[in-house]
């Protein structure tokens, strides 16, 4: 008996990667999954914090997919390596700050390196021709294969019949006739295949899982870069961009204002890293000030925070001011009127 061929599958947690791995596993191939942590993934973060998302499942969909498939999942932290992809994508950005083509090339290249180190024969992705406007076009798919170094060891089971046969197909490791010819943005064929395979529970099969594709998030990240005069971020930066109401009332400072109790608790963990403001005379938000501020700036920030408190209509609101976790000082201010909160402040 010869040992089965081995494939590593890029598992995002979405339906496509789940199906691609299952289709190949069902052909007797030994499959293991790989998932990359960049810090920008949507799932599990804001859903775990905000009350309005309390009914959403709090699970890591990549781990969940691996469990359903009965395969081992390797999670690789690429936060630092990934920064250059975000800062300097060779193939440019998509509609927002999403470097989708460079991202796919990078991740397939990392999977190829992992496969070579661990004795795996080929790589699987859940890509479908025409599904993504930047990274999953018929003309860009060969770019991913070539520039990642995976070449024809990269197999896309869901759309393989729309592409030239790869090494696993030519060598007979997998049966090309049992692969698929899905194309376009509709997910109906994938959902039908899931039903046929008895897969009933899966992550929302559209929309992607990366904050860099989100317009509002990208505007906040671009504002962060503009304020620093360079493209630079740390993990705490990109986590904070996911939480709260972000306002820049003056070019040299920004306010991050919690919108509910869960966000307030999350922001509380950063009080030693920032100046913070919290209403005490009335129920209200916790806010962090990001930037170098003077007394006039602090008063403006306090009046904005007071506006978002239950004392918005009061003549005066008392707040607790703390400078990077130092002993708090009490402030009394008049809340800004609704007409004084300018639309251009909102990021």
C-alpha positions as CSV (number, residue, x, y, z in Angstrom):
1,X,0.0,0.0,0.0
2,X,1.4,3.4,-0.9
3,X,0.9,6.4,1.4
4,X,-1.9,8.8,0.3
5,X,-0.9,12.1,-1.3
6,X,-1.0,15.0,1.1
7,X,-2.6,18.5,0.4
8,X,-2.6,21.6,2.5
9,X,-5.8,23.6,2.2
10,X,-6.1,27.4,2.9
11,X,-9.0,27.5,5.3
12,X,-10.6,30.9,5.8
13,X,-13.6,29.7,7.6
14,X,-15.9,30.5,4.7
15,X,-18.0,28.0,2.7
16,X,-15.7,27.9,-0.4
17,X,-12.6,26.7,1.5
18,X,-14.7,24.2,3.5
19,X,-16.1,22.7,0.2
20,X,-12.7,22.7,-1.6
21,X,-11.1,20.8,1.3
22,X,-14.0,18.4,1.6
23,X,-14.0,17.6,-2.2
24,X,-10.3,16.7,-2.1
25,X,-10.5,14.8,1.2
26,X,-13.4,12.7,-0.2
27,X,-11.0,11.5,-3.0
28,X,-8.8,9.9,-0.3
29,X,-6.2,12.6,-0.1
30,X,-4.7,13.4,3.3
31,X,-5.7,17.1,3.9
32,X,-4.6,19.5,6.6
33,X,-5.6,23.1,6.9
34,X,-3.7,26.3,7.3
35,X,-5.1,29.6,8.4
36,X,-3.3,32.9,8.6
37,X,-3.8,35.5,11.3
38,X,-3.3,39.1,10.0
39,X,-5.2,41.0,12.7
40,X,-7.7,42.3,10.1
41,X,-10.2,39.4,10.2
42,X,-13.8,40.5,10.9
43,X,-15.2,37.5,12.7
44,X,-15.2,37.1,16.5
45,X,-14.0,40.5,17.5
46,X,-16.8,43.1,17.4
47,X,-19.3,40.3,17.6
48,X,-17.8,39.4,21.0
49,X,-18.0,43.0,22.3
50,X,-21.2,44.7,21.1
51,X,-24.5,43.9,22.7
52,X,-26.3,44.3,19.4
53,X,-24.3,41.3,18.1
54,X,-25.0,39.2,21.2
55,X,-27.1,36.7,19.2
56,X,-24.4,36.1,16.6
57,X,-22.3,33.0,17.0
58,X,-19.0,33.6,18.8
59,X,-16.8,31.1,17.0
60,X,-13.6,30.9,15.0
61,X,-15.0,29.7,11.7
62,X,-11.7,28.4,10.5
63,X,-11.4,26.1,13.6
64,X,-15.0,25.2,13.2
65,X,-14.5,24.3,9.5
66,X,-11.6,22.1,10.4
67,X,-13.6,20.4,13.1
68,X,-16.4,19.6,10.6
69,X,-13.9,18.3,8.1
70,X,-12.1,16.2,10.7
71,X,-8.7,17.7,9.8
72,X,-5.8,19.3,11.6
73,X,-5.7,23.1,11.4
74,X,-2.4,25.1,11.6
75,X,-2.9,28.7,12.5
76,X,0.1,30.9,11.5
77,X,0.6,34.4,13.0
78,X,1.7,36.6,10.1
79,X,0.9,40.0,11.6
80,X,4.4,41.5,11.2
81,X,5.2,39.9,7.8
82,X,1.8,41.0,6.5
83,X,2.5,44.7,7.1
84,X,4.5,45.2,3.9
85,X,1.6,43.7,1.9
86,X,-0.7,46.4,3.4
87,X,1.8,49.2,3.0
88,X,3.2,48.4,-0.4
89,X,1.0,46.1,-2.5
90,X,2.8,45.6,-5.9
91,X,-0.5,45.1,-7.6
92,X,-2.3,48.0,-5.8
93,X,-5.4,48.2,-3.7
94,X,-8.9,47.2,-4.5
95,X,-11.9,49.5,-3.9
96,X,-10.7,50.3,-0.4
97,X,-7.3,49.5,1.3
98,X,-7.6,45.8,0.3
99,X,-4.4,44.4,-1.3
100,X,-6.3,41.3,-2.4
101,X,-4.1,40.1,-5.2
102,X,-0.9,40.6,-3.3
103,X,-2.6,39.1,-0.2
104,X,-3.5,35.9,-2.1
105,X,0.0,35.6,-3.6
106,X,1.5,36.0,-0.2
107,X,-0.7,33.5,1.5
108,X,-0.3,30.9,-1.2
109,X,3.5,31.4,-1.1
110,X,3.4,30.9,2.7
111,X,1.3,27.7,2.2
112,X,3.9,26.5,-0.4
113,X,6.7,27.1,2.0
114,X,4.8,25.2,4.7
115,X,4.0,22.3,2.3
116,X,7.7,22.0,1.3
117,X,8.8,22.0,5.0
118,X,6.3,19.3,6.0
119,X,6.3,17.0,3.0
120,X,2.9,17.9,1.4
121,X,2.4,17.4,-2.3
122,X,0.1,20.3,-3.3
123,X,-2.1,23.2,-2.2
124,X,-5.8,23.7,-2.2
125,X,-7.8,27.0,-2.2
126,X,-11.5,27.7,-2.4
127,X,-11.1,30.2,-5.2
128,X,-13.7,30.5,-8.0
129,X,-13.1,32.2,-11.3
130,X,-14.9,35.6,-11.4
131,X,-15.9,35.6,-7.8
132,X,-13.6,38.4,-6.6
133,X,-13.0,41.5,-8.9
134,X,-9.3,41.7,-8.1
135,X,-7.8,38.3,-7.1
136,X,-10.2,35.8,-8.6
137,X,-10.3,36.8,-12.3
138,X,-9.3,34.4,-15.0
139,X,-6.3,36.6,-15.9
140,X,-5.1,37.0,-12.3
141,X,-5.4,33.4,-11.2
142,X,-2.2,32.5,-13.2
143,X,-0.5,35.4,-11.5
144,X,-1.2,34.0,-8.1
145,X,0.1,30.6,-9.2
146,X,3.3,32.0,-10.8
147,X,4.3,34.7,-8.3
148,X,3.6,32.5,-5.2
149,X,5.9,29.9,-6.6
150,X,3.2,27.3,-6.3
151,X,2.8,27.0,-10.1
152,X,0.8,23.9,-11.0
153,X,0.9,22.5,-7.5
154,X,-2.0,24.9,-6.7
155,X,-5.4,23.3,-7.2
156,X,-8.7,25.1,-7.1
157,X,-11.3,22.3,-6.9
158,X,-14.4,24.4,-7.2
159,X,-13.4,25.9,-10.6
160,X,-10.7,23.4,-11.8
161,X,-12.6,22.6,-15.0
162,X,-12.4,26.2,-16.1
163,X,-8.6,26.1,-15.8
164,X,-5.8,24.0,-17.3
165,X,-5.1,20.7,-15.5
166,X,-2.7,21.0,-12.6
167,X,0.0,18.6,-11.4
168,X,-2.3,16.6,-9.0
169,X,-4.8,16.1,-11.9
170,X,-2.3,15.2,-14.5
171,X,-0.5,12.7,-12.2
172,X,-3.9,11.1,-11.3
173,X,-3.6,12.0,-7.6
174,X,-7.1,13.5,-7.9
175,X,-9.8,12.8,-10.4
176,X,-10.5,15.9,-12.5
177,X,-14.0,14.6,-13.3
178,X,-15.0,14.9,-9.7
179,X,-14.0,18.6,-9.6
180,X,-16.2,21.5,-10.6
181,X,-16.6,24.4,-13.0
182,X,-18.1,27.0,-10.8
183,X,-17.7,30.6,-11.9
184,X,-19.1,34.1,-11.2
185,X,-20.2,35.8,-8.0
186,X,-23.3,33.7,-7.3
187,X,-23.0,31.2,-4.4
188,X,-25.9,29.1,-5.4
189,X,-23.8,26.2,-6.9
190,X,-21.7,26.1,-3.6
191,X,-24.8,26.1,-1.5
192,X,-26.3,23.3,-3.6
193,X,-23.0,21.3,-3.3
194,X,-23.1,21.9,0.5
195,X,-26.6,20.4,0.7
196,X,-25.5,17.4,-1.4
197,X,-22.6,16.8,1.0
198,X,-24.8,17.2,4.0
199,X,-23.2,20.4,5.1
200,X,-26.0,22.5,6.7
201,X,-24.2,25.0,9.0
202,X,-21.6,27.3,7.6
203,X,-20.4,30.9,7.7
204,X,-22.2,33.5,5.6
205,X,-21.0,32.5,2.1
206,X,-20.3,36.1,0.8
207,X,-18.7,39.4,1.8
208,X,-15.3,38.2,2.8
209,X,-13.7,38.3,6.2
210,X,-11.2,41.2,6.0
211,X,-11.8,44.7,7.4
212,X,-9.6,46.1,4.7
213,X,-12.4,45.6,2.2
214,X,-14.7,47.7,4.4
215,X,-15.0,51.4,3.3
216,X,-15.5,52.8,6.8
217,X,-12.6,50.9,8.3
218,X,-10.3,51.8,5.4
219,X,-11.1,55.5,5.9
220,X,-10.2,55.2,9.6
221,X,-6.9,53.4,8.7
222,X,-6.1,56.0,6.1
223,X,-6.8,58.8,8.7
224,X,-4.4,57.0,11.1
225,X,-1.7,57.0,8.5
226,X,-2.3,60.6,7.5
227,X,-2.1,61.7,11.2
228,X,1.3,59.9,11.6
229,X,2.6,61.1,8.2
230,X,3.5,57.5,7.2
231,X,1.9,54.1,6.6
232,X,2.5,52.5,10.0
233,X,0.3,50.5,12.4
234,X,0.6,48.1,15.4
235,X,-1.8,45.4,16.3
236,X,-3.4,47.6,19.0
237,X,-4.0,50.3,16.4
238,X,-6.0,48.0,14.1
239,X,-7.9,46.5,16.9
240,X,-9.0,49.9,18.2
241,X,-10.1,50.9,14.7
242,X,-12.8,48.2,14.9
243,X,-14.4,49.6,18.1
244,X,-16.3,52.8,19.0
245,X,-17.2,56.1,17.3
246,X,-14.1,57.7,15.8
247,X,-14.0,61.6,15.5
248,X,-11.2,63.9,14.6
249,X,-12.4,67.4,15.7
250,X,-8.9,68.9,15.1
251,X,-6.1,67.6,12.9
252,X,-3.7,66.7,15.8
253,X,-6.1,64.6,17.9
254,X,-8.8,62.0,17.6
255,X,-11.5,60.8,19.9
256,X,-12.6,57.1,20.2
257,X,-16.0,57.1,22.0
258,X,-17.6,53.9,23.2
259,X,-21.1,53.3,21.9
260,X,-22.2,50.8,24.5
261,X,-21.2,49.1,27.7
262,X,-19.2,46.3,26.0
263,X,-17.1,48.8,24.0
264,X,-16.5,50.8,27.1
265,X,-15.1,47.7,28.9
266,X,-12.9,47.0,25.9
267,X,-11.6,50.6,25.7
268,X,-11.0,50.6,29.5
269,X,-8.1,48.2,28.9
270,X,-6.3,51.0,27.0
271,X,-6.6,53.8,29.6
272,X,-2.9,53.5,30.5
273,X,-1.9,54.1,26.9
274,X,-4.1,57.2,26.3
275,X,-5.8,60.2,27.9
276,X,-9.3,59.1,28.8
277,X,-12.6,60.8,29.6
278,X,-15.6,59.3,31.4
279,X,-18.8,61.0,32.4
280,X,-19.5,60.7,36.1
281,X,-22.6,63.0,36.8
282,X,-24.6,61.1,34.1
283,X,-24.5,57.8,32.4
284,X,-22.3,57.9,29.4
285,X,-19.4,56.7,27.3
286,X,-15.7,56.2,28.0
287,X,-13.5,58.0,25.4
288,X,-9.9,57.8,24.6
289,X,-7.9,60.7,23.1
290,X,-5.3,59.8,20.5
291,X,-2.8,62.6,19.9
292,X,-1.0,65.5,21.7
293,X,-3.5,67.9,23.2
294,X,-3.6,71.2,25.1
295,X,-6.1,72.4,27.7
296,X,-8.4,73.8,24.9
297,X,-8.4,70.5,23.1
298,X,-9.3,68.6,26.3
299,X,-12.2,70.9,26.9
300,X,-13.5,70.4,23.4
301,X,-13.1,66.7,23.7
302,X,-14.9,66.7,27.1
303,X,-17.8,68.7,25.7
304,X,-18.1,66.2,22.8
305,X,-18.1,63.2,25.2
306,X,-20.7,65.0,27.3
307,X,-22.9,65.4,24.2
308,X,-22.9,61.6,23.8
309,X,-23.9,61.0,27.5
310,X,-27.3,61.0,29.2
311,X,-26.5,64.6,30.3
312,X,-26.6,65.9,26.7
313,X,-29.4,68.3,27.5
314,X,-28.0,69.3,31.0
315,X,-26.4,72.7,31.6
316,X,-23.3,71.0,32.9
317,X,-21.8,67.5,32.9
318,X,-19.0,66.3,35.2
319,X,-16.3,64.0,33.7
320,X,-13.3,62.1,35.0
321,X,-10.1,63.0,33.2
322,X,-7.1,60.7,33.4
323,X,-3.7,61.2,31.7
324,X,-2.5,57.7,30.7
325,X,-3.9,56.1,33.8
326,X,-2.8,58.7,36.3
327,X,-4.9,59.8,39.2
328,X,-8.2,61.1,37.7
329,X,-9.1,64.8,37.8
330,X,-12.7,66.1,37.7
331,X,-13.9,68.4,34.9
332,X,-17.2,70.3,34.4
333,X,-18.2,71.3,31.0
334,X,-21.3,72.3,29.0
335,X,-22.2,69.6,26.4
336,X,-21.9,70.6,22.8
337,X,-25.2,71.1,21.0
338,X,-26.2,68.6,18.3
339,X,-25.5,71.3,15.6
340,X,-22.0,71.8,16.9
341,X,-20.9,68.1,16.3
342,X,-19.7,68.6,12.7
343,X,-20.3,65.8,10.1
344,X,-16.7,66.1,8.9
345,X,-15.4,65.1,12.3
346,X,-16.8,61.6,11.9
347,X,-14.4,59.0,10.4
